[in-house]
Amino acid sequence: MSHDLTHTNEDPAGATRPGPSRVRRQLAPVHGVTLDQYAEVAKRLASHGYDPATTGDIAEELGIPPAVWKRARAEWDRRLVSDPEVAAEFSRSYKSR
C-alpha cells in the first residue's frame, strides 16, 4: 500500500508531524506582535545588559504599547518553549538581526 503524504501528517515511518495550518497558527502574530518584532526586542535586550525589566521600554520604542507587549510576550514565551518549530523560526529571525 502506498502512502500519499500530501494529505496526511504522517511520514513514511509513521511519525506524526505538525500540519502546516497548525504551524501557521503558531507563527501568527500575537495581539498584533509578530515573531520578528519579538525577536527584535530580544536582540535589543543585549544592549540593555539583558535586563528583563527593559523589554517593555524596548517594545515601546518599536511602537508596541506596554500592555500589548506584556500579553504578547507571555504568549510568545509559551510558544517558544512548547513548539520546536516556533523556536527554530525565532532563532532564524534573531540571528538575522
C-alpha positions as YAML, in Angstrom:
chain: A
units: angstrom
residues:
- id: 1
  name: MET
  ca: [0.00, 0.00, 0.00]
- id: 2
  name: SER
  ca: [1.43, 3.40, -0.92]
- id: 3
  name: HIS
  ca: [1.14, 6.40, 1.35]
- id: 4
  name: ASP
  ca: [0.17, 9.76, -0.14]
- id: 5
  name: LEU
  ca: [1.82, 12.19, 2.27]
- id: 6
  name: THR
  ca: [0.35, 15.28, 0.64]
- id: 7
  name: HIS
  ca: [-2.87, 14.88, 2.61]
- id: 8
  name: THR
  ca: [-1.64, 13.44, 5.90]
- id: 9
  name: ASN
  ca: [0.57, 14.40, 8.74]
- id: 10
  name: GLU
  ca: [2.48, 11.13, 8.78]
- id: 11
  name: ASP
  ca: [5.89, 10.44, 7.41]
- id: 12
  name: PRO
  ca: [6.72, 7.03, 5.92]
- id: 13
  name: ALA
  ca: [7.97, 5.82, 9.31]
- id: 14
  name: GLY
  ca: [4.57, 6.60, 10.82]
- id: 15
  name: ALA
  ca: [5.63, 9.55, 12.95]
- id: 16
  name: THR
  ca: [3.16, 12.39, 13.24]
- id: 17
  name: ARG
  ca: [4.31, 15.80, 12.06]
- id: 18
  name: PRO
  ca: [2.63, 19.12, 12.77]
- id: 19
  name: GLY
  ca: [0.26, 20.12, 10.00]
- id: 20
  name: PRO
  ca: [1.00, 23.28, 8.04]
- id: 21
  name: SER
  ca: [-2.09, 25.08, 9.32]
- id: 22
  name: ARG
  ca: [-1.07, 24.46, 12.94]
- id: 23
  name: VAL
  ca: [2.41, 25.81, 12.23]
- id: 24
  name: ARG
  ca: [0.93, 28.92, 10.58]
- id: 25
  name: ARG
  ca: [-1.27, 29.47, 13.63]
- id: 26
  name: GLN
  ca: [1.71, 29.12, 15.96]
- id: 27
  name: LEU
  ca: [3.64, 31.71, 13.91]
- id: 28
  name: ALA
  ca: [0.71, 34.12, 13.61]
- id: 29
  name: PRO
  ca: [1.07, 37.50, 15.34]
- id: 30
  name: VAL
  ca: [0.01, 37.69, 18.97]
- id: 31
  name: HIS
  ca: [-2.05, 40.79, 19.76]
- id: 32
  name: GLY
  ca: [-0.51, 42.29, 16.61]
- id: 33
  name: VAL
  ca: [3.09, 41.49, 17.64]
- id: 34
  name: THR
  ca: [4.93, 39.36, 15.09]
- id: 35
  name: LEU
  ca: [7.63, 36.85, 15.88]
- id: 36
  name: ASP
  ca: [10.09, 39.13, 14.07]
- id: 37
  name: GLN
  ca: [9.16, 42.01, 16.39]
- id: 38
  name: TYR
  ca: [9.55, 39.72, 19.39]
- id: 39
  name: ALA
  ca: [13.00, 38.72, 18.07]
- id: 40
  name: GLU
  ca: [13.93, 42.37, 17.56]
- id: 41
  name: VAL
  ca: [13.09, 43.16, 21.19]
- id: 42
  name: ALA
  ca: [15.13, 40.16, 22.30]
- id: 43
  name: LYS
  ca: [18.09, 41.24, 20.18]
- id: 44
  name: ARG
  ca: [17.98, 44.82, 21.51]
- id: 45
  name: LEU
  ca: [17.82, 43.45, 25.03]
- id: 46
  name: ALA
  ca: [21.53, 42.62, 24.72]
- id: 47
  name: SER
  ca: [22.39, 46.31, 24.57]
- id: 48
  name: HIS
  ca: [20.49, 46.75, 27.84]
- id: 49
  name: GLY
  ca: [22.54, 44.15, 29.70]
- id: 50
  name: TYR
  ca: [19.81, 41.51, 29.30]
- id: 51
  name: ASP
  ca: [17.75, 43.26, 31.97]
- id: 52
  name: PRO
  ca: [14.24, 41.82, 31.51]
- id: 53
  name: ALA
  ca: [12.76, 44.92, 33.10]
- id: 54
  name: THR
  ca: [13.76, 46.88, 29.99]
- id: 55
  name: THR
  ca: [11.80, 44.78, 27.48]
- id: 56
  name: GLY
  ca: [8.71, 46.97, 27.87]
- id: 57
  name: ASP
  ca: [10.72, 50.09, 27.08]
- id: 58
  name: ILE
  ca: [12.34, 48.43, 24.08]
- id: 59
  name: ALA
  ca: [8.97, 47.28, 22.79]
- id: 60
  name: GLU
  ca: [7.58, 50.77, 23.25]
- id: 61
  name: GLU
  ca: [10.49, 52.17, 21.18]
- id: 62
  name: LEU
  ca: [9.26, 49.84, 18.42]
- id: 63
  name: GLY
  ca: [5.71, 51.18, 18.73]
- id: 64
  name: ILE
  ca: [4.28, 48.34, 20.80]
- id: 65
  name: PRO
  ca: [2.22, 49.63, 23.75]
- id: 66
  name: PRO
  ca: [3.29, 48.21, 27.14]
- id: 67
  name: ALA
  ca: [0.01, 46.41, 27.87]
- id: 68
  name: VAL
  ca: [0.06, 44.78, 24.43]
- id: 69
  name: TRP
  ca: [3.70, 43.78, 24.84]
- id: 70
  name: LYS
  ca: [3.03, 42.16, 28.20]
- id: 71
  name: ARG
  ca: [0.30, 39.90, 26.77]
- id: 72
  name: ALA
  ca: [2.16, 39.19, 23.53]
- id: 73
  name: ARG
  ca: [5.41, 38.40, 25.32]
- id: 74
  name: ALA
  ca: [3.70, 35.88, 27.59]
- id: 75
  name: GLU
  ca: [2.21, 34.06, 24.60]
- id: 76
  name: TRP
  ca: [5.42, 34.14, 22.52]
- id: 77
  name: ASP
  ca: [7.33, 32.82, 25.54]
- id: 78
  name: ARG
  ca: [4.82, 29.97, 25.83]
- id: 79
  name: ARG
  ca: [5.03, 29.15, 22.13]
- id: 80
  name: LEU
  ca: [8.82, 29.18, 22.14]
- id: 81
  name: VAL
  ca: [9.12, 26.62, 24.90]
- id: 82
  name: SER
  ca: [6.29, 24.40, 23.67]
- id: 83
  name: ASP
  ca: [6.90, 24.33, 19.92]
- id: 84
  name: PRO
  ca: [10.27, 23.49, 18.35]
- id: 85
  name: GLU
  ca: [9.23, 24.97, 15.00]
- id: 86
  name: VAL
  ca: [8.47, 28.33, 16.61]
- id: 87
  name: ALA
  ca: [11.81, 28.16, 18.43]
- id: 88
  name: ALA
  ca: [13.62, 27.45, 15.15]
- id: 89
  name: GLU
  ca: [11.90, 30.33, 13.39]
- id: 90
  name: PHE
  ca: [12.69, 32.63, 16.32]
- id: 91
  name: SER
  ca: [16.35, 31.60, 16.13]
- id: 92
  name: ARG
  ca: [16.43, 32.34, 12.41]
- id: 93
  name: SER
  ca: [14.83, 35.75, 12.94]
- id: 94
  name: TYR
  ca: [17.06, 36.61, 15.91]
- id: 95
  name: LYS
  ca: [20.24, 35.72, 14.04]
- id: 96
  name: SER
  ca: [19.23, 37.78, 11.01]
- id: 97
  name: ARG
  ca: [19.16, 40.99, 13.04]
...
